[in-house]
Amino acid sequence: MTRKRILIPLIVILVLVGAVAALWQAGLLPVGNAGGDTQLAQADSAAVTDGEDPGDRPDGSDEEQEEIVAVPVELALVSRRAIAAYYKAASVMEADRLVDLVAKTQGRVQILEVEEGDWVETGRILAELENDREKVQLRQAELRLADQQRQLERNRAMEAEGLISDQEFDDVRSAFELAETERDLARIALEDTRIRAPFSGQVTDRKIVLGQQVNAATALFTLADFSPMRVKVHLPEEIALKVSPGQRVLITPEAMGGDLEARVERVAPVVDPATSTVRLTLLLEDGVDMVRAGGFVKVRITTDTHRDALSVPKLALVEEGGLRSVFVAEADTVRKVEINAGLYDEQFVEILDGVDEGHFVVVAGQGGLRTGSHFEALNAALVGWTSIAADSLSTAGEDTQLAQSATQ
């Protein structure tokens, strides 16, 4: 009996303890609710992670505003100017005359009078081959001619007196003429041993040396006349139709770097069927001392000109596929506008539509722009750009400073 009285209260206590433990684990007891505190802590942590201050609530707190970043750019004014369309080609300078002087007969070089770079006048002897035999033959022919001339004079007097017949006098006269012809041939043979300048010019190449044995038709010298100089270029037929003789063109020698002015001397009347091009001959009269024959040159030929074209710098163009556009500055933002381009030169392009005169376009910094982007003009003072938005931002900044000073 006594043992039953002890076991019953003990079992009741164990049951109560188990029930309390189960309620505590479930978080149903107000005291020591670890699970509830953990959930609240996780919720607060998530709110902080999402960038939301736990103390700020939609009912009365300040929301963070997005910061506006201005893209630094450079601007240019849309204005009118003369724009010329050019066609570019490349060629080489050519001397007015550049010829190889060749030997007319064979022989050994016995006299050499000039060197490369020497200027020679027309008829000057440049070199002479061995010609002793030719000199003797010429002397022989001259003596024979002199003898025939004396006989002709005697027979002419005898014919006048009727001492000889006409036939006899004609035979003497024919012998004299034959001797005269032989004398001329001997002179030509001697002259063939001498190499003379056919025109005034500069020796550009000496191909022989003293004592060298040469054959007929061997090139001995190269002689050039550099005044004037010429350039020959080949243009497509549709471009050549826009060019006329007398037109001024610009050529740029590669070695010099500056421009020289030439004029169109000739336009070929036919099209080369192999290349479908037309040959243009350009004449350079001034500045020939600044170029060399054979030097590489670039040619720029004007094919069309618009005197009052609305234009922007070529740097302003943004090309995407087959479309061309520019960014137009409006207050403190930009607007992307598609345009149609006309003529263009080295720096500017003609705008047919899309922008108006007096607008400002972006010429540097387009990579970070899209329609509505804010910008800051780095060259505002240089191009005369004034922004209403910039003035308002400056005024707002001054008001903020005054308010802070009053609070302090």
C-alpha angles and dihedrals in degrees: 000000000000091000092054091053090056098045098049097059089043093055091047091052092050091051092050092048091051092050093050091049091051092050091049093051090050091053093241095126117084092220121076096001097171095165094055092048090050092053092049091049091050091050092051091047091052091050092053091046091055089058094257118134108226088221093055117079132174092249099070114344132109117258119217113251125219114254116238113226118200116216113226110236142158122237136207131195120245104234143153125262142146112278124189124196114224137199114210126209138162130225143139133265116257129198118238087243126009115170140164114233111217135193116259093202139017125263147110121290107247102163128037114183107172142042135206111291096026118134113226133188126228112286098016115144109243098179140350132213125214105288109164092122092050091050092052092047090051092051090050092051092048092052092049090049092051091052092049090049092055091049091049092053093051093047092048090058091046091050090053090055092045094244095128133036125251090249093058092048091050090053091053092047091050090051089053093051091048090052089049090053092050089051090054092049091051089052091052092049090052092045091052089066090061122075111212133183109257091202140004112279148108127292105237099174135022110198101177139061134206113284095019117142111228133186130218113286092022111144109243106169141004114224124191136189108206099184108114113016125208138204124201119203133174119224133186111262094247090054094045090056088065093054125080134186114272093030116139119241135178124236125189117202110215093223095050104040095206130098126258125193121235134165135228106259100176139005114202111243093218137056118238103242092206095058103015089231136125121228117235121195115206122197121214111194102160124052096025089138089062096059136053130221110260093025118139116249137180118224126207116192122188111230101171139004133200111195100197106029123160102235146173131192114276088237089071093065119104110195120198114172106310095338127097124199143162135209111242118205114233117177103305098338138061134234124207111228128185114227140189114230127213128178121355137189134185095300112010139050128204116243114212097183142346102069135045134224112277096031120124121230131192114253099173131030099034092136093079097043138097132161108299095021116143116235143188117217109223093190097040095129093046096054097032098248117163121184122206089200091054090054092050093049090051091051091049090052092053092050090052092053092050091051092051091049091051091050092052 
